Amino acid sequence: MNFLLIDDTIPGTKLKKADIGGLTGKAFLRQIFFVSDGVMLSQIRKISGIDGSTLQNWTKRGWVANSHSKRYNMDQVAHIFLINMLRSCMQLNHIAWLIEYINGDVEDCSDDIITETDLYDLICNVLEQLGKNDACTMETIRATAEALLADYHAPVEGAKERLINALEIIVVSYYASLIKQNADAKLRELTGETAEESTEEE
């Protein structure tokens, strides 16, 4: 099956790539943190569209690490973007499990096999590479992930395979969210309903 759908937004945000000079992944995160080593909740809300109560709930449930002095570092922001890009088509507890499958305890970086920043960058790079092809299948997703991880040095045995397995799920789920967005937009065209009205009914 061909999953390919081109998205003009930066994954996990509501910002258009064209408005940020085409930046995505780590380059985009560096742009956010250009003048500061931490960002406030209000800035994350503006970039991602996530309301404060939702983010606080994620933190309370242990899905997002606590902020430090009300500021989130780059890895934490990358982690939040990852949850946000998947939540429309994957249950939050499944997203949390998937991230734990990759990096273990959200509050403990010592068991990470990849930084959250590098994970987000890897996902964005996979999506960018797939977008250059005419087709996107499970085979091309895996092949693209394997190619981008060619120089990855696994800190523990099996880490690379875990990353590839997770990337397959993340990318397919992200494309599923894009398909849903397209279907919802088409339905709104037919019904005359606005996006806000549709959200209220949910």
C-alpha positions, 0 to 999 in steps of 0.5 A: 500500500502506498501511504505517501501524503505530503504535509506542509507543516513541521511534524508535531507543530502547526507551523508551515515549513515554508514560513520557517525557511523549510526547516524541520527536525533538529534545525527547526529545534535549534531555531526555537532555542537560538536565543535561549536554552529553555522555552516556556509553556506559552511558547510551546502552546503557540508553536504546537497548538497544545493547550496548557491543561493538556500538557500538564495532564501529560506531565501528571501521567508521566508521559512528559518530563517535568519542566525546570524552572518552568522551562522546557529543554530541547529534548523535552520539546522534541518529546512533546512534538512527537506525542503531538504528531501521533495523538490523532491516530494513536492512543496516548498510552500506546504513544507513551509505551512506544517512547518507553520502548525506545528510551525507557523512563521519561525522567531518566536519560541514562537508559536512552539509546538516542536523544529525544532531539535526535529521535525527532530529527530522525523521524523528520528526516525519514519523512523528508526522504520518503517525500522525495519518492513516488511511493511509500510502503512498509518496505521503503519506510524500513529501507529509509530508516536503515539507510539513515541509521547506517552510522548509528552506534548502538549503546546496547545490543538490539538498540538499532532494531528497536529504533527501526521497529519504532520508526515504522510504527511512527511513520505509518501512524503519522501518515494515518493522521494525515489521511484522517486530516484529509478525509475530515477536510473533505467531509467539512467541504460537503457538510459546510461544517467548520473545523471548530464545530467538528472539534466541539462535537468530538 
